[in-house]
Amino acid sequence: MFHAEINRTLTAAVNLMNTAEGLHSAKPSPDEITSIESLRKFVAAQDPELKWPSSGLGRSQVDGIIELRDTLREIWSAAPIAGGRPVEQINELLDGVSTKLVRTDETSTTPEYRAAPIPVSGQLVDVVTAAVGDALKFLLVNDETSRMRTCRGDDCDAAIIDLTRNRSKLFCDFGNCANRAHVRAYRARQAALREAGKQALKESETGDKLAKPSAAEKAAELDEPTSESGVAAKQFRSAMRDELMDQRDTKGGKKKKKKKNKK
Ligand SMILES: [Zn+2]
């Protein structure tokens, strides 16, 4: 959707947020970053093009990444971002981060450049903070923070990033959130239809009882119509009566003529 670098950074940011303890597609998910080893495992599982360092990690890096994860979650849950605290938080992530120009595509014949973040140090927390801060800045500057979402599935708090052109991603990829939501929506529609049917039936029954006029009322209405439709009906009835009378006369005349011819 965006530059490849922004896409992979946002994807990795979502992966990082989803390592926190929570519910993924109705299943409890434990905290996945609790040790240096688990942090190394997480980094190794991300896109190698990110070039996030996985060596020389210590406890301070684990704590720093967990803190960053909490901040990211806070910013993410405030999306779409209109201002206030989330913007301050993004600025804090970018504190001390400068930029340099890099080619977006090394193989392209026409060079295109973008401003890539320079972290304050080569340590994992600083590298990730600079990359993620830069990606969030990109979303904010381009008014695309509504793409920062939480899965719409029931019992699911997974963070998602919508990188689709038509902004259609609403569910995570952990389980069957999309499918569960469709089944639920289908059942809700069926229940609503059944309920509407019952209600309509009830209304027609009680409506009949309430609205049914007595025979005397009907006769009175026919004779002295009070409503517009009643007046129209009376006019129609008398018009029909006149027509019938005319027809009868004509037929009678014809019959008489025929009889005359036979004689
Ligand atoms: Zn989900």
Boltz pocket constraint, residues with backbone or C-beta under 6 A from the ligand:
constraints:
  - pocket:
      binder: B
      contacts: [[A, 24], [A, 25], [A, 151], [A, 152], [A, 153], [A, 156], [A, 157], [A, 158], [A, 171], [A, 172], [A, 173], [A, 174], [A, 175], [A, 177]]
      max_distance: 6.0
